[in-house]
Amino acid sequence: MLENFWNDKYPAGVPTTINPDQYPNILAVLKESCTKFADKPAFTNLGKTITYGEMYALSGQFAAYLQNHTKLQQGDRIAIQMPNVLQYPIAVFGAMRAGLIVVNTNPLYTAREMEHQFNDSGAKALICLANMAHLAEQVVPKTGVKHIIVTEVGDMLPPVKKLLVNFVIKHVKKMVPEYKLPGAVKFNDALAKGKGASFKEANPSNDDIAVLQYTGGTTGVAKGAMLTHRNLVANMLQSKALMGSNLHDGEEVLICPLPLYHIYAFTFHCMAMMISGNHNILITNPRDIPAFVKELSKVRFTGFVGLNTLFVALCNNEDFRKLDFSAFKVTLSGGMALQLATAERWEQVTGCKICEGYGMTETSPVATVNPIDAVQLGTIGIPVPSTLCKIIDEEGNELPFGERGELCVKGPQVMKGYWQREEATAEILDAEGWLKTGDIAVIQEDGFLRIVDRKKDMILVSGFNVYPNELEDVMATLPGVVQCAAIGVPDEKSGEAIKVFLVKAPDAKLTEDQVKAHMRENLTGYKVPRYVEFRDALPTTNVGKILRRELRDEELKKLGAK
C-alpha cells in the first residue's frame, strides 16, 4: 500500500498523519492563536508591527463594520485586492469572522481580468488599494459589486508616517491614478465605525468554502478553486508537522516577500505561522531589491519563503551578501522549479539550505516538501502527512517507482472543486479524490519525488521528449546568466525545435555560440537548442515565475505574420 511505503520515509519525530478535523474551522485557529500569542508580534510592514492580540481586535472591528454597515450576508463573496500590507490579514480574517467567502485578487490584474473574476465569483464587495481604484471605477459597474472599501499603503502606520507615506506614493511617485468611486468607504473609516460595535461571530462548518482562489489562467480562463476551511486547516497542520522541531513557536521571524493573496504565502504566513505564533515581515514590493535588502538589514530573521528568481536577484546584490545570517535556519522554495545552481549559490551566500516543496492552488497548496533536516536538492521532497502521491501513464494506469508520468495527489488539502465548473472539476479530480496535477514526475525508491516538467511545456523533438526544466538547469550554470527559459517552436523536420531565451548580467559577454557549446557539453544532441535569443527581461507572473506560455505565443504570432 502507498500509505505504508511513505511511513518509514519521514524523519524521526515527524508524524505521518494529521487530523484535519482538529479544528472546526479557520476561525477556531485564529481565536486560539490570538489568545495564546496575544502579546507576540504577528505582522510587521514599513516599520509598523501589530501583535496577534491587536490583529484579533482589528479584524473584529472590520467584521462588525461588514455586518452592521453593509447588506452582505453569510456566504457572500468579498474580493480583496491588496499587496503585502497590514490591512490584508485584518481584512481577510475580518471578512471570515463576518461569515464571508474571501476572493483573493491580484493587484496587478488588468480591468479585463478583474471583471472576469468578480463576475465569475459573484463578488458583492471589494476591498482594494487606492493604486488600482481607477481600474475598479471601470470594472465595478459591469459587475455585481455593491460595496467598495479603499485603502492606501500607509493607512495602518502612525499618523505622521501615514500622511508622509501616502503623500509620497500619490504625489511624488505618482502611483495612484485619479479615480471616482461614489459611495466608496475608506478602510480606516470602516475600522472606526466597527470599533466597539457588536457582531455575530461566524461559525462555518469545515466543509464550507473559506477562500475562492483563482488559478493563474495559464491553461485558459482563470478558474476559482473552492478551498474549504478543512482544506486550509489541513494544509496548515501538514506544513507545520513536516517542519518538525526546527521552528519554535513564538520565536521565529519569517520574511514574507511573496504576495499573501497567492495561496503559497497565504497558507504559510497567515495559517502555518499563525498557529505557531511566529512573526511575519511583510515586504510590499520585493521587486525593489535595494529597498528589500534594507528591510532585511533591520531584522534578525530566521526564515525566508521565496522562489528561484528572487533568490537569484538577492544573491546578485552586494548588500544582501553582507547581511548577518547568523540566526538564519530555514529557506522554503515553491511556486516554480528551483534550479540547482541557484540553490547552491544561496547556501554559499547565506549558509542556509533551500527546502524545495511542491503544490498547486488546487492543493491549498502544499503537497510535498523537503524535510528541513533531510534536504535532497533536485527533488520536491516527500508527501506532507496524510497525503498520497502516484504516477500514471496517458491511459491512467499507475506506474512503478522510477518511471516518468503524470503526478496525482490525494489528501485532505485537495480542493472541493472548481467554482461552478463541474466539467472542469471532473477532468482533474476523480471520484476517489485523486487530483491530476498536469506535471510530469518520478517517485524515487527512497520516497522523494522529482518534477520533470509541466505536461503542457514538454517539447517533442523528432519523437524525443525534452523537458524545459532540464535545459534551464544547465543554462543556469553558465556564468553570466541571470534568467533563462526554454520552449518548443514549430519545425517542419523535427516537429518542434528548441529555442532558449536568456537575460545576461550587465558585464557578461555571452554569445549564441558559447551558449550552444555549453549545452552541447552537458546534454545529448537533440536537447541542444536550435535558436538562442538574448533579452533584457523575460515575462514573469506577479511572483516572478517565468511565463513560457507568453514566449510560445510570441513565437507563434511571428510565424503567423510570415
N, C-alpha and C positions, 0 to 999 in steps of 0.2 A: 504493500500500500504506500501511496505517496506520503501520507502522514508520517509513517514510521521511517521513511527514507530521510526526512529532514530532522527528525527528533534529535539525533545524535550529532547534527552539524552545528548546533548552536553552542556558543561559548559557555563555559561554566557559569551558572548563576542566572542565565537568561531564560525566562520562561518560554516554552514552545507554544503556549496558547494564552489568550487574554479573554476576559469576559466582556463582550461588547454591551452587555446589559447591566454592567456595574453601576452606571448612572442612567436615570430615566431619560435625560436629555442634556443638551449643552448647558442649559441654564443652571442645572444642578452642579455641574463642574465649576461654572463661573462663581456661583454663590459660595461653594466650599473653598475655592482658592482665594477669593477676595476676602473671605473671613480669616482664613488661616494665615495668609500673607499680607494682611491689610496694610502694614507699615513698610512692606518691601517695594522697591521701585518696579513698576510694570513696564512702562514705555518712556523713552526719552527722545525728544526731537527738537532740533535747533536750540539745544541748551536747556530746555524745559522738561522736567520729569514729573510724571504722575504715578502715584502708588496704586497698588491693587485696590485699596480701600477707596481712594479718590475716583478711580475708574468705575467702580461699582456705583458710587453715589451719582456721578455724572451720567452714566448710562441709564440710571433710574430716572433722572431728571428728563432725559431725552424721551424715554418710554412714556413718562407722564405727559409730556407735550403731545406726542403722537396720539395718545388715547383721548386726551381732553380737548385738543385744538384742531384735530383733523377728523375726517369722516372714514378713516381707514379702519377696516375690520380684520379680525384674526384670519390669517391665511392670505391676506392681500400681499402683493409683491411690491417691494421698495428697491429701486435701483440706487446703488451707492457708487459714485464715480469720483474717487479721490486717490491721490498718490499717498506715499507713506507720511502721514501727519497724525498728530494725536487725536484729531477728530475721528479718524477712521475706526479704531476699536470702540470708541464711545458710541458712534452711530450704529455700528454693526450689532453690538450687544444690546444697545437701547432698543433697536428695531426688533430683535429677537424677544426681548423681555415684554415688548408690546404685542407679541404674537404674530409678527410679520415675517414673511419669507424674504431673505436678502438676495438681491440680484447683483452680483459683483460686476462692475462695469469699468472697462479700461479707460482711463482719462485720455489716452491717445486716439481713441476711436474717432472716425470721421462721422459727419452727420448721418450718412447712409447707414453705417454700422450701428449707430445709436438707435436710429429709427427701427431697424430690424429687431434689435434686442428688446427694446421697450415694448414693441407691439407683439413680438413672439412670446414674451414672458407675461404680458398683460399688466405691466407695472402701472401702479396708480400713484406712485410718489417717486420723487427723485431728490437725492442729496448730491450736489456737485460742487466742485471747486469753481471759484469765480473765473478762473483762467479758461474754462471751457463753457461758461454760461452762454456765450454768443452762439454756440452750436445748439445748446438746449433751446434757445429762442427760436431757432429754425425748426427744430425737431418736435418739440412738445405739442404744438397744435395738430400734428399728424398722428398723435398717439392718445392713449387713454390716461396719461399722467395728469393728475388733478392738483397735486401738492408739490411745490418746489421749495427746497431749502438750499441756500447758497452759503458757502463758507470761503474764507480766504486763508492762505497758507499760515499766516501768523496769528490766527484767531485765538489759539489757546495759550499764547505767550503772555508774560506780564505786560501791563498796559503800555508802557513806553516802547518796549521792544516790539510789541504787536503793531503799534502805529508805524514804527520805523520800517519793519519788515514788509508790511502790506503796502506802504508808500513806495518803497524801492521797487518791489515786484510790479506794481501797477504803473508808476510814473517814470521810473528810471530805466528799468529793464523792459518796459512796455509789453509785459506778458499777459495783460488782461484786456482783451479787446472790448470795445463798448458793447453793452447788451441791454435789452429791456425785457424783463420778465415780470409782468404785472402779477401782484399777489405773492411773489416770492418772499420767503421769510429768511432772515439771517440766522445762521446756526447758533450764534451766541444768544440771540433773542429767544430762540426756541428753548435753549437750556434755561434761560432766566424765567420763562413762563412755566416751565415744568418744575422749577425748584419749589420744594415744599408741597407740591400737589400730590394727591394720592393717585394710584393707578392699580389696575388688577394685573398682578404678575402672571404672565402666560405659563402654561404647564403642558407643552406639547407632548404627544406620545413619541416614542423613539422611532416610529416609522413615518412620522410627519416630515415633510421637506423642511430643511433648515436653510439651505442655500441652493439657488439655481446658478450653477457655474457653467458659463458658456465656453465651449471648446474654441480653439483658435480659428476654426473655419478653414484649416488647411486642406480639407477634402470636400469643400463646397460650403454651403450656408452653415454658419455657426449654429450649433445645437445646444440646448440647455440641459446639462447633466443634473438630474434630480439627486442631490446629496441629502440624505436624511440625518436626523440627529444621531441615530445609531451608527451610520456610516462614519461620521466625523468623530464621534466619541471613540469608536473602534480604532480608527487610524491614529488618534491621539495616544491611546494606550499602547498600540503597536509600536509607534515611533519611540515612545518613552522606554518601552521594555527593551528594545534592541540597542538602546544607548547604554544600557546596563548601569553600572555603578560609576561610570566616568563623569557624569554630570551630577552635581549635588544640588538638591532642592534649595531654592532661595539664595544661591551663592553665585550663579553664573551670569556673565554679561555677554549677550549674543548680539552680533552685528547683523542688522536686517536691511540689506540693500535691495533685495528682490521685492517687488510690489506685493503688498498684503492682499490686493484684490486678485492676485494669482493664487491658485489653490495650494501650491507648494509652500509659499510663505505663510498663507493663511493658516493652514493646518499646523505648521511647525511653530510659528511665533504666537498666533492667537489661541492655539489649543495646547500643543505639547508643552510649550514653555509656560502657559498659564497654569496647568495642573502642577507644574514644578515650581511655580513661584519665582521664575527667573526674570532677568532684566533684559529688555529688548531695546536696542539702539536703532531707531528708525532713520534710514537715510532717504531723504526726499528725492534727490537727484543723483543717483550713482554714476551717471554719465559724466558728471563734472568731477573727474578723478582728483585734481588738486584739492578741491573743497572736501571731497570724500576722505582723502588721506588726512586732511587737517582735523576732521571729526574723529578719525581713528586715533589720532595722537592724543586726544583728550581723555581717553578711557583705557583702562587696563582690561581689554576684552579677553574672554576665554574661549569663545566660539564664533564661528563665521559660517553663514549659509550663502552660497553663491553658485555660479556656473562658469563654464570654461572661459568664455570671452572676458568675463570680469576678472578672473584670476590672471589672465594674460595681461590685461591692461594695468592691473595693480603691480605685478612683478616688473613691468617695464617702467614703473615710476620710481625715481631715485629716492624720494622722500619716504615712500612706502617701505622700501628696503631698509631704511634706517630706523623704523619703528621698534618699540620694545615688545618682543614676542614672548617674554619670559613666562607669562601666565596662560599663553595660548595652547589649547589642548585638543580642540576638535574643529574640523572643517567638513562641512557637508556639501555635496555637489549633486545637482539634479537639473532637470529641465532640458538638457541637451547632452550629447556624448562628451565625456571628459577625455581629452587627448593625453596620452601618456607623457608627452614632452611637457605639457602644462603641469601635470601632477608632480612630476619630478622637480620642475623648477620651483613650484610653490613650496614643496618640502625643503628644498635647498635654501630658499629665502626666509621662510618662517619657522622651519624646524617642525612643522606640523603636517602629518599625512592628510590627504583628502579621502574622505569616505564617500564613494560614489553610491548613489541609490538610483532607483528607477520607479517611475509611476506615471499615471495619467490622470487627467481631470476625472475620468470615469472611475478611478480607484481612490479618490479622496485625499491625496493622490498616491501615497507611498505603498508600493507593492513589495519591493525588495530593497535591501541596503547592506552595505559592508559593515559588519560589527566593528566598532572603534578599535578594539584590541586585536582584530584579525583582518586588517585591510588587505585585499588582494587586488592590486592595480590591474586595470583592464577588464574587471568584472563589475557587475552591478550588485554583487553580494548574494545574500540568501533571502528567501521569502521572510517577511516580517511574521511574527507569531500569528497563528490561526489562519495562515494563508497558504494556498497550494498553487503550484505552477506546473504547467505541462507544455510540451511542444507537439504541434500537429502538422501534418502534411496538407497539401492542397485539398485532399478529399476529407479532411477532418480526422484522420487516423492518428493515434498517439505514436510518437516516435521514441526510440530508445535514447538514453543519455548519450551525449556526444554528437547527435545528429542535428542539423540545422532545420528549423521550421518555424511556424508562427507561434509566438508565445501566448499562452492563455493563462488567466489568473482567476482564482476563486477565493473569496473571503468576505468577512462582514463589512469591509470597507468598499465593496463593489456597489456602484450606484444602483438606485431603484430603476433607472431607465432614463431615456431622453424625454424631456417635457413635450407632451402632445405629439410624440412621434413614435407610434407603435411599430411601424415597419423598420425604421432605423434601429430601434431597440432590439427587435428580433434578429437583425443582421449581425449584431455584435454580442448579444447576450443570449445564451441558450437556457432551456427550461431548468437545467441543473445548477445554474448560477455561474457558469464558466463565461468569462469575458474574453473575446478575441481582441488582442491588442494591436494587430497590424504590424507588429515588429518581428523581425527575424532574429531568433536567439538560439543559444545552445545551453543545455544543462550539463555541467561538468560532473564527473564521478564524485567529486568532493562536495557537491551540492551547490556550488557557486554558479551563477548564471553569467553569460556574456551576451550582450546585444550585438548582433552583426550589423543590422541596419533596419531602416524603415522598409516595409514590404514595397511601398509605392516608390521609394527612392532607388531601389535596386536598378543597376544598369546591366543590360543584356548585350554583351559584345560577342558576336559570332557564336551565340549559344552558350557562352560562359557567363555565369553570374559574377558581377563586380559590385562590391559594396562600398559606397562613398566614404563611410567611416574609416575603412582601412586606408584608402587613398589619402584622406585628410590627416590621419595619424602620421603617415610617412612624410607628407608635405610639411607638417608642423615641426618636424625635426630639422628642417633646413634652416640654417642661420639666416636671420633677417625676415622670416615670415611672421607676420602679426596675425593675419586672418586667412583662412582658406576654405574653399568649398569645391566639391566635385559633382558634376551632373552628367547625364547622358543626353546627347543630341542626335537627332535622326541621321542615319548614314545609309546610303544605298547598298554598299557592300556588306557591312557588318551588322546592319540593323540599327545599332547605336554606336556612337563613338564617344570617348571620354573627353570632356572639357573641364579644365580646372581654372579657378579664379583665385588670385592671391592679392593680398594687401601686404606690402613690404614696409619695413621700418624706413624712416626718412633717409638714413645713411646707407641703406642696403643697395648693393649694385647687382642684384639678381637679374639674370637673363632667362629667356624662354629655354635656351639650350641647357642651362645649368639645372633648371627645374626638371626637364625631361631626363637628363643624365642621372640626377639624384633618384628619380622614380625608377629608372631602369636598373640601378644598382640594388634597389630594395624590393622590387616587385617583378613578377613574371611579365613577359612581353605584352600580353593582351590587356594588362592593367595600366600600362604606360599611357598617359594622356596624349591624344592627337592634337588638342588645342590648349594653349595656355594664354590667359588674359590677366594682365595686371590692372588693378583698380585702386582708387583712393579709399573706397569703403565698399562693404558688402551689405545688402539689405538684411535687416535683422528685425526680430519681434521686439516688443517693449522690454523683454527680459534679456535681450542680447542673443537669442537663438538665431543662427543664420538661416535665412529663408531660401532653401534650394529651389522651392517651387517658383519663386519670383524670377530666379535666374533662368530656370527652364522656360517660363512663359516669355521672357525677353528673347531668348534664342528662337523660340517658335515664331514669334512675331517677325523677327528678322527674316526667317525663311519664307514666311508668308508674303513679305514685302518684295521678295526677289522675283 
